[in-house]
Amino acid sequence: VDHVRFTSQPSEEPPRSEQLLHLLDMIHAEKTLMFSSDYPHWDNDDPHHAFPKLPDKLAERFFHGNAAELYNFAR
């Protein structure tokens, strides 16, 4: 958890949303998962479509907080 990070590309959503939440819990997503756009590929996943059901706290960490912390960006 202290020295590894995961990004969201490529992303495959499981058939049931509770499975995704379980997977995110298993990888300690609040500390380890960061959004990635897959730029410059044209076939990227829209983050609002691919991750619509994230709890608010996790969404903030995923879209901003974890990268800001990793790269020492001001909040």
Contacts in CASP RR format, 6 or more apart in sequence:
PFRMAT RR
TARGET T0000
AUTHOR 0000-0000-0000
METHOD contacts of the structure
MODEL  1
VDHVRFTSQPSEEPPRSEQLLHLLDMIHAEKTLMFSSDYPHWDNDDPHHA
FPKLPDKLAERFFHGNAAELYNFAR
1 28 0 8 1.000
1 31 0 8 1.000
1 32 0 8 1.000
4 32 0 8 1.000
5 32 0 8 1.000
5 33 0 8 1.000
5 34 0 8 1.000
5 66 0 8 1.000
5 70 0 8 1.000
6 27 0 8 1.000
6 29 0 8 1.000
6 32 0 8 1.000
6 33 0 8 1.000
6 34 0 8 1.000
7 33 0 8 1.000
7 34 0 8 1.000
7 35 0 8 1.000
7 36 0 8 1.000
8 33 0 8 1.000
8 34 0 8 1.000
8 35 0 8 1.000
8 36 0 8 1.000
8 45 0 8 1.000
8 47 0 8 1.000
8 50 0 8 1.000
8 51 0 8 1.000
8 62 0 8 1.000
9 36 0 8 1.000
9 37 0 8 1.000
9 38 0 8 1.000
9 44 0 8 1.000
9 45 0 8 1.000
10 38 0 8 1.000
10 45 0 8 1.000
11 45 0 8 1.000
11 50 0 8 1.000
11 51 0 8 1.000
13 20 0 8 1.000
13 50 0 8 1.000
14 20 0 8 1.000
14 23 0 8 1.000
17 53 0 8 1.000
20 53 0 8 1.000
21 53 0 8 1.000
21 55 0 8 1.000
24 33 0 8 1.000
24 54 0 8 1.000
24 58 0 8 1.000
27 33 0 8 1.000
29 58 0 8 1.000
29 61 0 8 1.000
29 62 0 8 1.000
30 57 0 8 1.000
30 58 0 8 1.000
30 61 0 8 1.000
30 66 0 8 1.000
31 61 0 8 1.000
31 66 0 8 1.000
32 66 0 8 1.000
33 61 0 8 1.000
33 62 0 8 1.000
33 66 0 8 1.000
34 62 0 8 1.000
34 66 0 8 1.000
34 67 0 8 1.000
34 70 0 8 1.000
35 47 0 8 1.000
35 62 0 8 1.000
35 63 0 8 1.000
35 67 0 8 1.000
37 44 0 8 1.000
37 47 0 8 1.000
38 44 0 8 1.000
38 45 0 8 1.000
47 63 0 8 1.000
51 59 0 8 1.000
51 62 0 8 1.000
54 62 0 8 1.000
65 75 0 8 1.000
67 73 0 8 1.000
68 74 0 8 1.000
68 75 0 8 1.000
END
